[in-house]
Amino acid sequence: MSYSQLAQLEFMNAINSINSESELNDFRDMLARYFAQKAQKSIDALWDQGVINSDTIEEWGEEHMRTPYQYEANRP
C-alpha cells in the first residue's frame, strides 16, 4: 500500500470520528495549521539558503498575478 493510500485511510478514519460542527471546525483548523507550518518551514529554508530575502518578499507583495480576462477576444 502506498503512503498516499495509507494517508487516505487515516484521513477517512479521522473524518468518521467527527460528530459535530465544532469538531469539524477544529479538524479544519488543525489541517490549516499543519499546512501553514509546512509552508513556513519551506520559506524559512529558502531564507536560510539565501534564495529569498526581504527584498524578494517586498516584490511578492507588489505582484499582481491575476489572470487577464479576454471576454471580447473569445466572443463569437
Buried (B, 14 or more C-beta within 10 A) or exposed (E): EEEEEEEEEEEEEEEEEBEEEEEEEEBEEEEEEEEEEEEEEEEEEEBEEEEBEEEEEEEEEEEEEEEEEEEEEEEE
